[in-house]
């Protein structure tokens, strides 16, 4: 049993060592038919939990339900459009200083690539 417990602990430590380095500020642009919109993210990892904010045309919004699984990250952003709640679901893959996201906006996918800034 000790071997199994020790192996499990080593596996968990190794898995966290391979987690993507997402801490810091990220910036990119969403390209739409209505024009381009700059997006900035500030992200912080704590184990498998991801916290932070996104900044867009409506200002800073806290991310919710943030998770990290290796190079994959997910989180939601809840917006309010005149009393109508709207959730954006982000799914991204971290590769070095780039994160490529697909954002689900009410069933419509939006592509976003952000680069790590300072």
C-alpha positions in Angstrom: 0.0 0.0 0.0 2.9 2.4 0.8 4.2 1.9 -2.8 0.8 2.8 -4.3 0.5 5.9 -2.0 4.0 7.0 -2.8 3.5 6.5 -6.6 0.2 8.4 -6.5 1.9 11.3 -4.7 4.7 11.4 -7.3 2.2 11.3 -10.1 0.3 14.2 -8.7 3.5 16.2 -8.2 4.6 15.4 -11.7 1.3 16.4 -13.2 1.4 19.8 -11.5 4.9 20.3 -12.7 3.7 20.0 -16.3 0.9 22.5 -15.8 1.1 25.5 -18.2 2.6 28.7 -16.9 -0.4 31.1 -17.2 0.4 33.6 -14.5 0.6 37.1 -15.7 -0.9 39.5 -18.3 -2.1 38.4 -21.7 -3.4 40.5 -24.6 -5.0 39.9 -28.0 -7.8 41.0 -30.3 -11.2 39.5 -31.2 -11.9 40.0 -34.9 -15.7 40.3 -35.7 -17.9 41.6 -38.5 -18.6 44.6 -36.2 -14.9 45.4 -35.9 -11.9 44.5 -33.8 -12.0 44.4 -30.0 -8.9 44.4 -27.8 -9.0 41.8 -25.0 -6.6 41.7 -22.0 -6.4 38.9 -19.4 -4.7 38.7 -16.0 -4.5 35.1 -14.9 -3.2 33.4 -11.8 -2.9 29.6 -11.3 -3.2 27.9 -7.9 -2.8 24.2 -8.6 -5.6 23.2 -10.9 -7.6 26.4 -10.1 -7.4 29.4 -12.3 -8.5 32.9 -11.2 -8.2 36.4 -12.7 -9.9 39.0 -14.8 -10.6 39.8 -18.4 -10.7 43.4 -19.7 -12.7 44.3 -22.8 -14.9 47.1 -24.0 -17.0 46.8 -20.8 -14.1 47.0 -18.4 -12.8 44.4 -15.9 -14.8 41.2 -15.3 -13.8 38.4 -12.9 -13.4 35.0 -14.4 -15.4 32.1 -12.9 -15.0 28.4 -12.7 -11.4 28.6 -13.9 -9.5 25.3 -14.3 -6.1 24.1 -15.5 -5.4 20.7 -16.8 -1.9 20.5 -18.2 -1.8 22.9 -21.1 -5.6 23.2 -21.2 -7.4 26.0 -19.4 -11.1 26.8 -19.1 -13.1 29.5 -17.5 -16.4 31.5 -17.8 -17.1 35.2 -18.0 -20.5 36.5 -17.0 -21.7 39.7 -18.6 -24.8 41.8 -18.3 -26.4 43.4 -21.3 -29.1 45.7 -20.1 -30.3 43.3 -17.4 -29.9 40.2 -19.6 -27.1 37.9 -18.3 -24.8 36.4 -20.9 -22.0 33.9 -20.3 -18.9 33.4 -22.4 -17.2 30.0 -22.0 -13.5 30.1 -22.8 -11.5 26.9 -23.7 -7.8 27.5 -24.4 -4.5 25.7 -25.0 -1.3 27.3 -23.7 1.8 27.0 -25.8 4.7 29.0 -24.5 3.8 32.6 -24.6 0.5 32.1 -26.5 -3.0 30.9 -25.6 -5.4 29.9 -28.4 -9.0 30.2 -27.2 -12.3 29.1 -28.6 -15.0 31.1 -26.9 -18.6 29.8 -26.9 -20.9 32.8 -27.1 -24.4 31.3 -27.1 -23.4 28.5 -29.3 -21.4 30.7 -31.7 -17.6 29.9 -31.6 -15.2 32.9 -31.5 -11.5 32.4 -32.0 -9.0 34.4 -29.8 -5.3 34.2 -29.6 -3.5 36.1 -26.8 0.2 36.6 -26.2 1.9 37.0 -22.8 2.7 40.7 -22.2 5.1 42.1 -19.7 
